[in-house]
Amino acid sequence: MSSNLAQYILPLAILAVAIALLFGLWNMLRAGSASRSQNLMRWRVVLQFLAVLAVMAALFFSAR
């Protein structure tokens, strides 16, 4: 279970966080909509939380 989690879900979670961060920064740098930038940063926080949960789950199951 933990090897599948570590091999597939963790890189996807990290990639999702990076994409949300880059889109948010791109929107902010090109002076885009403030509400869109706010929503992208909120999505980044949610995705980052899920990524941290996935890392913790991988560590928990690898210790067993």
Backbone torsions as a table, in degrees:
resi	resn	phi	psi	omega
1	MET	NA	-47.1	-175.2
2	SER	-71.5	-31.6	179.2
3	SER	-68.9	-38.2	175.1
4	ASN	-63.9	-41.6	178.8
5	LEU	-62.5	-46.3	-177.6
6	ALA	-69.8	-34.1	-175.2
7	GLN	-81.3	-32.3	-172.6
8	TYR	-114.4	-48.2	-172.4
9	ILE	-77.0	-40.9	-178.2
10	LEU	-62.5	-48.6	177.0
11	PRO	-61.5	-37.0	177.4
12	LEU	-65.6	-40.4	179.2
13	ALA	-65.0	-42.6	179.3
14	ILE	-66.5	-39.9	177.9
15	LEU	-64.1	-40.8	179.1
16	ALA	-63.0	-41.2	178.3
17	VAL	-64.2	-44.1	-179.3
18	ALA	-63.7	-41.2	179.5
19	ILE	-64.9	-44.3	178.7
20	ALA	-62.9	-39.9	178.2
21	LEU	-64.0	-46.3	-179.0
22	LEU	-64.8	-41.8	177.0
23	PHE	-63.0	-40.9	178.3
24	GLY	-64.7	-43.2	178.1
25	LEU	-66.9	-41.2	178.8
26	TRP	-60.8	-44.9	179.4
27	ASN	-63.2	-39.9	-179.1
28	MET	-70.3	-40.6	-178.1
29	LEU	-69.3	-31.6	-179.9
30	ARG	-91.2	14.1	178.5
31	ALA	57.1	46.9	177.5
32	GLY	-78.7	-169.0	-178.5
33	SER	-61.4	131.2	179.6
34	ALA	-66.7	-36.1	-179.5
35	SER	-69.8	-35.2	176.6
36	ARG	-66.2	-42.7	178.1
37	SER	-62.0	-40.7	177.9
38	GLN	-62.4	-44.6	179.6
39	ASN	-65.0	-39.6	178.3
40	LEU	-65.1	-38.6	178.6
41	MET	-70.8	-32.8	174.7
42	ARG	-65.5	-42.5	176.2
43	TRP	-61.2	-38.1	178.8
44	ARG	-61.7	-42.2	179.9
45	VAL	-63.6	-43.7	179.5
46	VAL	-63.8	-45.8	179.7
47	LEU	-65.3	-36.6	178.1
48	GLN	-65.7	-40.0	176.9
49	PHE	-61.1	-44.2	178.9
50	LEU	-65.7	-36.1	177.6
51	ALA	-65.7	-41.0	178.0
52	VAL	-65.0	-40.5	176.6
53	LEU	-61.7	-39.9	179.0
54	ALA	-65.2	-40.0	177.4
55	VAL	-64.4	-43.7	179.7
56	MET	-63.9	-39.6	178.2
57	ALA	-65.2	-41.1	178.6
58	ALA	-63.0	-42.3	177.7
59	LEU	-65.8	-40.6	-179.9
60	PHE	-62.7	-47.5	-177.0
61	PHE	-75.4	-24.5	177.7
62	SER	-75.8	-24.5	178.9
63	ALA	-78.0	-16.4	-177.2
64	ARG	-82.0	NA	NA
